[in-house]
Amino acid sequence: MSAQQMLKVFVTRRIPQEGMKILQKAGMCNLSVWDSDEPVPRAELLKGVAGAHGLLCLLSDKIDAEVLDAAGPNLKVISTLSVGFDHLAIDEIKKRGIRVGYTPDVLTDATAELTVALLLATCRRLPEGVEEVKNGGWSTWKPLWLCGYGLSGSTVGVIGLGRIGLAIARRLKPFGVKRLLYTGRQPKPQAQEIDGEYVPLDTLVRGSDFVVVSCSLTPDTQGLCDKTFFSKMKKTSIFINTSRGAVVNQEDLFGALSSGQIAAAGLDVTTPEPLPTDHPLLTLKNCVVLPHIGSATYSTRGVMSELTANNLLAGLTGSEMPSELKL
């Protein structure tokens, strides 16, 4: 393909080499990359996307009407290296006939593993234990020191039994969970494999020892976990969120944790991200906060990068994408 025919592609971040190699090998892209591990500044994004035929972006890049206007009429495809797409102005994108690729499925296992790890770290107070070892707080064996809560014989409630929710439930079941409740828009046939019981949200919140949030961010789920929600939970219950930060009212969560309304919380997602270091949640011993690392295994990020590149190339050539968001 001649230089004149090369299609301009703007990549908003340094991504795993697996994806970059695919784009380079295709021989049809004039690649412009914001070559940094840090997000592209807004001004650079608007400049970089000008005249682009394809845009490869991340969850942290707000792709709104201003960005689409800056790109101009050449833009055929947006490929996001994420399963979430709440950073994309979907209505605007649809109006302009731009195709969107994303990366569901490939990060399911990694996110489910991280969720279980976070749940165990929170309920068994592992970060507190590590800190006590480091600061000299470990003196002798004490019957009630650093006691937490176990999964054996417990009731776990999963809000959103999609791909990731089901994968979490599969992994928790062998720990001796007695009942597995779930809620969502409708019962899921696949819940049978984990003996999942479909119940109203209120029943799940009141009856669960562990509440795991694994739903999409929608107008219905925005701020779902608020003061009323936490007030219905058991005082001994653990709250885990690895979905989207905006599903939780963080002020209300802080209130529930600091007052003893619930026992503890583990979060891999927050609002905003990163969470400011002076945020009240970070002052609490019973709140474990991770820096949104649900999909952070080398293999998963590599596969995500490959899929994102292949989605982009398919969008540029007008062929079928491996994973296209149906607008």
C-alpha positions, 0 to 999 in steps of 0.5 A: 500500500502506498504512503498516500493510501495508508490509513491513519490510526491514533493509539492513545497509549503504549499498549502490549506489544502483541497488539502493536505487532499486529498493526505494524505487520498489517502494512496498512496503518500509518501509526501515531502513538502516544508512547507513554504509560500515562494517559494522553492529555486532552489537547494531545488527544484532540490533536492526535485524532485529527484526520484519523481513520481509526482510533485505539483507545483505553477506558480512561480516554473520554471519547465524546463529540469534541473528540469525534469532531476533531477526528473528522469524517474519516473516522471509521472505527474506534477500538477500545482496549476494555470490556467497559464502554461507558467512556464512549459517547455511544449515541454520537458514535452511532449517529456518525456510523462509526463502528466500535470494537471492545474486549469482552470474554478475554478478561473474564478469568483474570477478573474473576480470580482477582475478585476472589483474591480481593474477597479473601484479602478483605474478609481475612484481613490480610493487608492489616496482618501484613502491616502488623508484621511490618510495624511490630504489632505482632507480639504473641498469639491471641485468640481474637486478634485479626479474626475475620470471616470465612466462606465455609457455610456462608451465603454469597450474593452476586449482583449481575450474573454475566460472564464475570459474575458466573466465573466468580461464582464458580470459583467461590463454590468450592470454598464451601459456600452454602447458598449462592444468590444472584440478581439481575434483569432476569433469571439465567439458565447457566445459574443451574451449574452453580446452584444459583438462586434468583432473588430480588435485590432486597432479598440478596442484600439482606441475606448475604454474608458476602455481596459481590458487585459484578454488573454493568454500569447503566442508568439503573445501576449508577449509585445502586449501592447507597445508604439504603442498600448498606443499611439492609446488609448484615453488620457482619457482611463483606462488600466487594466491587470489581465492576465500576466505581460509579455503581457505589455511592462512596460517601455512603460506603464510608459511612457504613464502614466507619459506623460498623453498619457493615464489616468490611469492603474490598474495591478494585474500582473507584470514583475517580480513578485514581482515588486521591490519597487523602480520600476518607476510604483510605483512612479505614482499616476495614476497606481494601482498595486496589488500583483497578487491576482486575485484568492485570495478568501478562497473558490477559493484557496481551490477548486484550491487545491482540483483540483490540488490534484485530477489531481495529483492522477489521473496522478499517477494512469493513470486514467482520470484527472478532468482537464488535459492540452492537450499537 
